[in-house]
């Protein structure tokens, strides 16, 4: 019924008319005037009365789209509830309003995001748990809004800071202070570090998706906003705009101080889209080297394509800083001279200086003519810097020809129109940017700080990025087998993230013992000392090492921090996987016990455990971890069967035999309580 009355809707540049937008139970009417809005409301009221429903006009809000109009001046005679200026209304989760203050939507989103951390702060105890919580429950409230609203960089940085503080340090307030012990590049690197979401990269990916949608071929699913955006970019480009190449702006930079383009004509969201697109390296945007024909068709005056730069001015527009010269160049662009191909003569030769000036000056009100007495004819006088501009464009043309190994002076006739140059490889196939998958777009958008320091897991045999990524995958799989809190301590130990006392040397000026061992032995508390060599901890490792001596398994520090160095006796080579599983569960248990005991003494004033308590506690904790792992496996799994066989051997070893007799049900997998 609404579409049958297009005179009430809003016309689009492609001659289409929009009268309404429907999503689930939300209905939005688009009207070109106040009488049209009243008429559309009557149509909806008629539909509701016939269908058995009733239109609640009190809940219907009318928003004035034009900021230069004042809603208070509109007399709706109580027929419409017109929102006053400054009051927002939510549509599909995004706030809209008339003359809202700058960054109102971004500030509201920021306040909502920061207020959610105290609500969810106590629901995760590990880094992986907090990262999952942030990705699913906290950051998810951002993406729906950031896809349609530009977010200032300070707010993005604040969101990222709060995300990092919560995941790394369990901080829930913006004012909380936290000192991280892992380099920034490793915080976001999924292969080498923790993989904390990088907010700015995800927002840039959303902007690149918008560019994809804008460049997509016309179809039934073409978004209705595309002709509006294309018209905006046509106004921005002005005389530089080409109807055959509507995406020339993708090769330009949105310079806010440039007099060649009118950025004021562009919506803030698309200004941000253009800025984010321009921030991506050109080599990533153009993976496939363009042909000579394609380069000749590329825009010239403000190009950011480096092969078309020459000398210090880079592009020709840099030579036209004066207003009269800029007007002359823009008039030449309106004459159709916007690419190198446009300057060629009909036979494919490069024009002379006089021909260049004549074509640029044709119809220009700033052009001047003079009498050439030698040739007895009238000619255009050269504008100021016209010769320099001609020489610069000529050198760019010659540079492009040399780049493609073309003979100097050779003609280039018959150059045909080409598509945009943004092509890349997807599964070894050359595809247009419009068809790039989301994963490739994320790689294109990712711009977290690159690794600039030595990785904590670097060794003499493990130096390349590929080796480190492979090792970190192995570490994560190993830390996944124990309980989450135990695996979390081991992962932080491998990445050297734990706040042992040696990291607080700056406190020695106030407290000389700030870096010494928590147990009071007087040694400097490093990771090695706190987890292995301290007199309170080392006997526990010796106790377990005596039981594992039968298999040739060691519990030295080098093996604990480089778990791929795990070895067994040749006689048990076939059982190495099962032994490694048991060893990793035991190591994670001891490391977690050592860390929790150290923290209890340092922060809660507890007393150290006796040696017997260390042995029994770590043994019982290990058995609980083994029971948990066994219950998660298929009873017929070969690894599970082998693990039970190796446990039977360990059970007979002297250090464990006494404990097994004391706790006979420590490995019982059946339910130990009866249902009422």
C-alpha positions in Angstrom: 0.0 0.0 0.0 2.9 2.4 0.7 4.8 1.5 -2.4 1.6 2.1 -4.4 1.9 5.8 -3.4 5.4 6.7 -4.5 4.6 10.4 -4.5 4.9 10.4 -0.7 8.4 8.8 -0.6 12.0 10.0 -1.1 13.4 9.9 -4.6 16.9 8.5 -5.1 19.5 9.4 -7.7 18.8 6.2 -9.7 15.2 7.2 -10.2 14.0 4.8 -7.5 11.7 5.9 -4.7 11.9 4.8 -1.1 8.7 4.9 0.9 9.5 2.6 3.9 12.0 0.4 5.6 10.9 -2.8 7.4 12.9 -5.0 9.8 11.2 -7.6 12.0 8.5 -5.6 13.9 10.1 -2.2 13.2 8.5 -0.1 10.5 10.0 3.1 9.3 8.2 5.5 6.9 10.2 7.8 4.6 8.4 11.0 3.6 9.4 14.0 1.5 7.1 16.4 3.3 4.8 16.9 6.3 1.6 16.2 4.3 3.2 13.1 2.9 4.1 11.8 6.4 0.5 12.4 7.5 -0.8 10.6 4.4 1.5 7.6 5.0 0.3 7.4 8.6 -3.3 7.3 7.4 -2.3 4.4 5.1 -0.7 2.5 8.0 -3.7 3.2 10.2 -6.1 1.9 7.5 -4.0 -1.3 7.2 -4.0 -1.9 11.0 -7.8 -1.4 11.3 -8.4 -3.9 8.5 -5.9 -6.4 9.8 -7.4 -6.4 13.3 -4.5 -4.4 14.9 -4.3 -0.9 16.2 -1.7 1.7 15.5 -0.3 3.2 18.7 0.4 6.8 17.5 1.9 7.7 20.9 4.8 5.5 20.2 5.3 6.7 16.7 8.2 9.1 16.5 8.9 11.5 13.6 12.5 12.5 12.9 13.4 15.6 10.8 16.2 14.5 8.5 17.4 18.0 7.4 19.6 19.6 10.0 18.9 23.1 8.6 15.2 22.8 9.6 14.0 23.4 13.2 11.5 20.8 14.4 10.0 23.5 16.7 8.9 25.4 13.6 6.9 22.5 12.2 3.3 22.7 13.0 2.0 19.1 12.9 -1.3 19.9 14.7 -0.8 16.9 17.1 -0.9 14.6 14.1 2.8 13.5 14.5 5.1 13.2 17.4 8.1 15.2 16.1 11.3 14.6 18.1 12.9 17.9 19.2 16.5 18.7 18.4 19.1 16.9 20.5 16.8 14.0 21.5 17.9 10.7 20.1 15.8 7.8 18.9 17.1 4.2 18.5 16.6 2.4 15.2 18.1 -1.1 14.9 20.3 -0.4 17.8 21.8 2.8 16.5 20.9 6.2 17.9 19.6 8.9 15.4 18.5 12.4 16.1 18.2 15.9 14.8 21.3 18.0 15.4 22.9 15.6 17.9 26.1 16.9 19.3 29.3 15.8 17.7 30.4 12.2 18.5 27.2 11.7 20.6 26.7 8.2 19.2 30.3 7.3 19.8 30.3 8.6 23.3 27.1 6.8 24.2 28.6 3.6 22.8 31.8 4.1 24.8 29.9 4.7 28.1 27.8 1.5 27.5 30.9 -0.5 26.7 32.9 0.6 29.8 29.9 0.1 32.1 29.7 -3.6 31.0 33.1 -4.6 32.5 32.1 -4.4 36.2 29.1 -6.6 35.4 31.1 -9.3 33.7 34.4 -8.9 35.4 34.1 -11.8 37.9 33.0 -14.4 35.4 36.3 -15.6 34.1 39.6 -16.5 35.9 41.9 -17.1 32.9 43.2 -15.2 30.0 41.5 -17.4 27.5 38.2 -17.2 29.5 38.4 -13.4 29.7 39.3 -13.2 26.0 36.2 -15.3 25.1 34.0 -13.2 27.4 35.2 -10.0 25.8 34.8 -11.3 22.2 31.3 -12.7 22.8 29.6 -10.4 25.3 31.5 -7.1 25.4 33.0 -6.3 22.0 29.9 -7.8 20.3 27.9 -4.7 21.4 30.2 -2.5 19.4 30.3 -4.0 16.0 26.6 -3.3 15.1 27.1 0.4 15.8 30.7 0.9 14.5 29.6 -0.5 11.1 27.4 2.6 10.7 29.0 5.2 12.9 32.5 6.7 12.7 34.4 6.3 16.0 37.1 8.9 16.9 40.5 7.4 17.4 40.8 8.5 21.1 37.6 6.5 21.9 39.0 3.5 19.9 42.2 3.7 21.9 40.2 3.9 25.2 38.2 0.8 24.3 41.4 -1.1 23.4 43.1 -0.1 26.6 40.1 -1.3 28.7 40.0 -4.5 26.7 43.7 -5.2 27.3 43.5 -4.3 31.0 40.6 -6.6 31.6 42.0 -9.6 29.7 45.6 -9.3 31.0 45.0 -8.0 34.5 41.3 -8.6 35.4 40.8 -4.8 35.7 37.2 -3.6 35.4 37.4 0.1 35.8 38.8 2.7 33.5 40.8 4.3 36.3 42.4 1.0 37.3 46.2 0.9 36.7 47.9 -2.2 35.3 51.4 -2.9 34.2 51.6 -5.5 31.5 54.5 -7.8 31.2 54.1 -8.8 27.5 55.0 -6.7 24.6 52.2 -5.0 22.7 52.8 -6.9 19.4 52.4 -10.2 21.2 49.1 -9.1 22.9 47.3 -9.1 19.5 49.3 -11.7 17.4 47.2 -14.8 17.1 50.1 -17.0 16.0 52.9 -15.8 18.3 51.0 -14.3 21.2 47.6 -14.1 22.9 45.4 -13.0 20.1 43.6 -10.2 22.0 41.1 -8.6 19.6 42.5 -5.4 18.0 39.5 -3.0 17.9 41.0 -0.6 15.3 41.7 -3.5 12.9 38.2 -4.8 13.2 36.7 -1.4 12.5 39.0 -1.0 9.5 37.7 -4.4 8.2 34.2 -3.1 8.5 35.2 0.0 6.4 36.8 -2.3 3.8 33.5 -4.3 3.6 31.7 -1.0 2.9 34.1 -0.4 0.0 33.3 -3.9 -1.3 29.6 -3.2 -1.2 30.1 0.1 -2.9 32.1 -1.4 -5.7 29.9 -4.5 -6.2 28.3 -5.0 -9.6 24.6 -4.0 -9.9 22.2 -6.7 -9.0 18.9 -7.3 -7.3 20.7 -7.2 -3.9 22.4 -3.8 -4.6 22.0 -1.7 -1.4 19.8 1.3 -1.9 22.3 3.7 -0.3 24.9 3.1 -3.1 23.6 5.7 -5.6 23.5 8.3 -2.8 27.1 7.6 -1.8 28.3 7.6 -5.4 26.6 11.0 -5.9 28.4 12.3 -2.8 31.8 11.1 -4.1 31.0 12.7 -7.5 30.5 16.0 -5.7 33.7 15.5 -3.7 35.8 14.9 -6.8 34.2 17.7 -8.7 36.0 18.3 -12.0 38.2 15.3 -11.4 35.3 12.9 -11.5 35.0 10.5 -14.4 31.6 8.8 -15.1 33.4 5.8 -16.6 35.6 5.5 -13.5 33.5 6.3 -10.4 36.0 4.8 -8.1 39.0 7.0 -8.9 38.8 8.3 -5.3 40.2 5.0 -4.2 43.6 6.0 -5.7 43.5 9.4 -4.0 44.1 10.4 -0.4 41.3 12.2 1.6 43.5 15.2 2.4 41.4 17.6 4.6 43.5 20.6 3.5 43.3 19.9 -0.2 41.6 22.5 -2.4 41.2 20.0 -5.2 38.5 18.0 -3.5 35.5 19.0 -1.4 35.5 16.7 1.6 32.7 18.7 3.2 30.3 17.1 0.7 31.0 13.6 2.2 29.2 12.0 5.1 31.4 11.5 8.1 31.0 7.7 7.9 32.3 7.6 4.3 35.0 10.1 5.1 36.2 7.5 7.6 35.8 4.7 5.1 38.0 6.6 2.6 40.5 7.4 5.3 40.7 3.7 6.5 41.0 2.5 2.9 43.9 5.0 2.2 45.7 3.8 5.3 46.2 0.3 3.8 49.4 -0.2 1.9 49.0 0.1 -1.9 50.9 -3.1 -2.4 48.2 -4.9 -0.4 45.4 -3.2 -2.3 47.0 -4.0 -5.7 48.6 -7.4 -5.4 48.6 -8.2 -9.1 50.8 -5.7 -11.0 48.6 -3.8 -13.4 49.2 -3.8 -17.2 50.4 -0.8 -19.1 46.9 -0.2 -20.4 45.6 -0.1 -16.9 48.2 2.3 -15.6 47.5 4.6 -18.5 43.9 4.7 -17.5 44.5 5.5 -13.8 43.8 9.0 -12.5 46.7 11.3 -12.6 46.4 14.6 -10.8 46.2 13.4 -7.1 47.2 9.8 -7.5 48.8 7.9 -4.6 50.0 5.1 -6.9 53.8 5.3 -6.4 54.8 4.2 -10.0 53.1 7.4 -11.2 55.0 9.6 -8.8 58.1 11.4 -9.9 60.6 13.5 -8.0 59.9 15.5 -4.9 56.5 16.9 -6.0 55.2 13.3 -6.5 52.0 14.2 -8.4 51.3 17.1 -10.6 48.8 18.8 -8.4 51.7 19.7 -6.0 52.9 22.1 -8.6 49.5 23.9 -8.7 49.3 25.4 -5.3 48.3 28.9 -6.4 44.6 29.4 -6.9 44.8 30.5 -10.6 47.0 27.6 -11.5 44.8 25.2 -9.7 41.7 26.5 -11.5 43.6 26.1 -14.8 44.5 22.5 -14.0 40.9 21.7 -12.8 39.6 23.2 -16.0 41.9 21.0 -18.0 40.6 18.0 -16.1 37.0 19.1 -17.0 38.2 19.0 -20.6 38.8 15.3 -20.2 42.5 15.3 -19.3 42.4 13.2 -16.1 44.7 10.3 -17.0 47.9 9.7 -19.1 45.8 8.1 -21.8 43.7 11.3 -22.1 46.8 13.3 -23.1 47.8 11.1 -26.0 47.3 12.2 -29.5 45.0 10.1 -31.8 48.0 8.3 -33.2 49.2 7.3 -29.7 52.1 9.8 -29.6 52.8 12.1 -26.7 51.7 15.8 -27.2 54.1 18.7 -27.5 54.2 21.5 -25.0 52.1 23.8 -27.2 49.5 21.0 -27.7 49.4 20.3 -24.0 48.8 24.0 -23.1 46.1 24.3 -25.9 44.1 21.3 -24.6 44.4 22.4 -21.0 43.4 26.0 -21.8 40.5 25.2 -24.2 37.5 27.2 -22.9 39.3 28.4 -19.7 38.4 31.9 -18.6 41.9 32.3 -17.2 43.6 31.4 -20.4 45.4 34.1 -22.4 46.2 34.1 -26.1 49.1 35.7 -28.1 50.1 36.2 -31.7 52.8 33.9 -32.9 54.4 36.1 -35.6 56.6 33.3 -36.8 53.7 31.1 -37.6 51.2 33.9 -38.2 48.6 32.5 -35.9 47.0 32.9 -32.5 48.2 30.6 -29.7 47.4 30.1 -26.0 50.0 31.7 -23.7 51.6 29.5 -21.2 50.2 29.9 -17.7 52.5 30.3 -14.7 54.1 26.9 -14.0 52.3 25.4 -17.0 55.7 24.3 -18.5 56.7 22.7 -15.2 53.5 20.8 -15.0 53.9 19.6 -18.6 57.5 18.5 -17.9 56.4 16.7 -14.8 53.6 14.8 -16.5 55.9 14.0 -19.4 58.5 12.5 -17.0 55.8 10.4 -15.4 54.7 9.1 -18.8 58.3 8.2 -19.7 58.8 6.6 -16.2 55.7 4.4 -16.8 57.0 3.4 -20.2 60.4 2.5 -18.8 58.7 0.5 -16.1 57.1 -1.7 -18.8 60.3 -1.8 -20.9 58.7 0.0 -23.8 60.9 1.6 -26.5 61.2 5.4 -26.2 59.2 7.2 -28.8 57.0 4.2 -29.6 53.4 5.0 -30.3 50.6 3.7 -28.0 47.4 3.8 -30.1 44.2 2.0 -29.4 44.4 1.9 -25.6 41.0 0.6 -24.4 39.1 1.3 -21.2 40.1 -0.9 -18.3 38.6 -1.8 -14.9 40.0 -0.7 -11.5 43.4 -2.0 -10.6 42.5 -3.6 -7.3 43.1 -7.3 -7.9 44.7 -10.0 -5.7 45.2 -13.7 -5.3 42.6 -15.9 -3.5 43.7 -19.5 -3.5 46.2 -18.9 -6.3 43.4 -17.3 -8.4 43.4 -13.6 -9.5 40.2 -12.0 -8.2 38.8 -8.5 -8.1 38.6 -6.8 -4.7 34.8 -7.1 -4.8 35.2 -10.9 -4.5 37.9 -11.0 -1.7 36.7 -13.2 1.3 36.4 -11.9 4.8 39.7 -13.5 5.9 41.7 -11.7 3.3 39.9 -8.5 4.2 40.9 -9.0 7.9 44.5 -9.6 6.9 44.3 -6.4 4.8 42.9 -4.4 7.7 45.1 -5.8 10.5 47.5 -3.1 11.6 48.4 -3.9 15.2 51.9 -3.0 16.2 54.4 -5.4 14.5 56.8 -7.6 16.5 59.9 -5.5 17.2 61.6 -7.4 20.1 62.8 -10.9 20.8 60.0 -13.5 21.4 60.2 -15.1 24.9 60.3 -18.6 23.3 63.2 -17.9 21.0 66.1 -20.4 21.2 69.1 -21.2 19.1 67.1 -23.9 17.3 63.9 -21.9 17.1 64.4 -18.4 15.6 62.1 -18.1 12.5 58.6 -16.9 12.7 57.3 -20.2 11.3 59.1 -22.2 14.0 57.8 -19.9 16.8 54.3 -20.1 15.5 54.5 -23.9 15.3 55.9 -24.0 18.8 53.2 -21.7 20.2 50.5 -23.9 18.7 52.1 -26.9 20.4 52.1 -24.9 23.7 48.4 -24.0 23.4 47.5 -27.7 22.7 49.5 -28.8 25.7 48.0 -26.1 28.0 44.5 -27.1 26.9 44.8 -30.6 28.5 45.0 -29.5 32.2 42.3 -27.5 33.9 42.0 -23.9 32.5 43.5 -22.3 35.6 46.5 -24.6 35.5 47.1 -24.2 31.7 46.8 -20.4 32.2 49.7 -20.3 34.6 51.9 -22.4 32.3 51.0 -20.3 29.2 51.9 -17.1 31.1 55.1 -18.7 32.3 56.1 -19.5 28.7 55.4 -16.0 27.6 57.1 -14.5 30.7 54.0 -12.7 31.8 54.0 -13.6 35.5 54.6 -10.7 37.9 57.5 -12.2 39.9 59.4 -9.9 42.3 62.4 -9.4 40.0 60.2 -7.3 37.6 59.7 -4.7 40.3 63.3 -3.5 40.7 62.1 0.1 40.6 60.6 -0.4 44.1 64.1 -1.0 45.6 64.5 2.7 46.4 61.7 2.4 48.9 61.9 -1.3 49.7 65.3 -2.9 49.3 63.8 -6.4 49.5 61.3 -5.8 46.8 62.9 -8.2 44.4 63.8 -11.0 46.8 62.1 -14.4 47.2 58.6 -14.4 48.8 59.7 -17.4 50.9 62.4 -15.3 52.5 65.4 -17.2 51.3 67.1 -13.9 50.2 67.6 -14.8 46.5 66.2 -12.7 43.6 62.8 -14.0 42.7 62.9 -14.8 39.0 60.6 -17.2 37.2 63.3 -19.8 37.4 63.7 -19.3 41.2 60.0 -19.0 42.0 59.0 -22.1 40.1 62.0 -24.4 40.3 65.1 -23.7 42.3 63.7 -22.2 45.5 64.3 -24.5 48.5 60.5 -24.6 49.1 59.7 -25.8 45.6 62.7 -27.8 44.3 62.1 -30.8 46.6 58.7 -31.3 45.1 60.2 -31.6 41.6 62.8 -34.1 43.0 60.0 -36.2 44.6 58.2 -36.6 41.3 61.4 -37.0 39.3 62.3 -40.1 41.3 59.1 -41.7 40.3 59.5 -40.9 36.6 63.2 -42.0 36.5 62.0 -45.4 35.2 60.9 -43.7 31.9 63.9 -41.3 31.7 61.7 -38.3 32.0 63.1 -35.1 33.5 61.6 -32.2 35.3 64.4 -29.7 34.7 63.8 -26.0 33.9 64.8 -26.3 30.3 62.2 -29.0 29.6 59.5 -27.1 31.5 60.0 -23.9 29.6 60.7 -25.6 26.3 58.2 -28.4 26.2 59.2 -29.7 22.8 62.4 -30.9 24.5 60.5 -33.6 26.3 62.3 -37.0 25.9 61.9 -40.6 27.2 64.0 -43.7 27.3 64.3 -45.5 23.9 62.5 -48.5 25.4 59.4 -46.3 25.8 59.6 -44.4 22.6 56.2 -46.0 21.4 54.6 -44.6 24.6 56.0 -41.1 24.4 52.7 -39.5 23.6 51.0 -41.1 26.6 53.9 -40.2 28.9 53.9 -36.7 27.6 50.2 -36.3 28.4 50.8 -37.5 32.0 53.9 -35.4 32.3 52.1 -32.2 31.1 49.2 -32.7 33.5 51.6 -33.2 36.4 53.8 -30.2 35.4 50.8 -27.9 35.1 49.6 -29.0 38.5 52.9 -28.3 40.2 53.4 -25.0 38.5 49.9 -23.9 39.5 50.4 -25.1 43.1 53.7 -23.2 43.3 52.2 -20.0 42.0 49.1 -20.1 44.2 51.1 -20.9 47.3 53.5 -18.1 46.5 50.7 -15.6 46.1 49.0 -16.8 49.3 52.2 -16.1 51.3 52.9 -12.8 49.6 49.4 -11.3 49.6 47.4 -13.2 52.3 50.1 -13.7 54.9 49.9 -17.5 54.8 52.7 -19.8 56.0 54.6 -22.1 53.7 53.5 -25.8 53.3 55.6 -28.6 54.9 57.3 -30.8 52.4 54.9 -33.7 52.9 51.9 -31.4 52.1 53.6 -30.3 48.9 54.0 -33.9 47.8 50.5 -35.0 48.7 48.8 -31.9 47.4 50.5 -32.0 44.0 49.9 -35.7 43.7 46.2 -35.4 44.5 45.8 -32.5 42.2 47.6 -34.4 39.4 45.2 -37.3 39.9 42.2 -35.0 39.7 43.5 -33.6 36.5 44.1 -37.1 35.1 40.6 -38.1 36.0 39.2 -35.1 34.3 41.1 -35.8 31.1 40.2 -39.5 31.1 36.5 -38.7 31.4 36.7 -36.5 28.4 38.1 -39.2 26.2 36.4 -42.1 24.3 36.9 -45.3 26.4 38.1 -47.1 23.2 40.7 -44.4 22.4 44.2 -45.9 22.0 45.9 -42.9 23.7 43.6 -43.3 26.7 44.3 -47.0 27.0 48.1 -46.3 26.8 47.8 -43.6 29.5 46.2 -46.1 31.9 48.9 -48.6 31.1 51.7 -46.1 32.0 49.8 -45.1 35.1 49.9 -48.7 36.2 53.7 -48.6 35.9 53.9 -45.3 37.8 51.7 -46.8 40.5 54.4 -49.3 41.4 57.2 -46.7 41.8 58.3 -46.2 45.4 57.5 -42.4 45.7 53.9 -42.9 44.5 53.2 -46.3 46.0 52.7 -45.0 49.5 50.4 -42.2 48.3 48.4 -44.7 46.2 47.8 -46.9 49.2 46.8 -43.8 51.2 44.4 -42.6 48.5 43.1 -45.8 46.8 40.3 -43.9 45.1 42.4 -41.1 43.6 41.9 -42.5 40.1 38.3 -43.8 40.5 36.3 -42.7 37.5 32.9 -43.8 38.8 30.6 -41.4 40.6 31.6 -41.4 44.2 28.3 -40.4 45.7 24.9 -42.0 45.7 21.7 -40.3 44.4 19.0 -39.9 47.0 
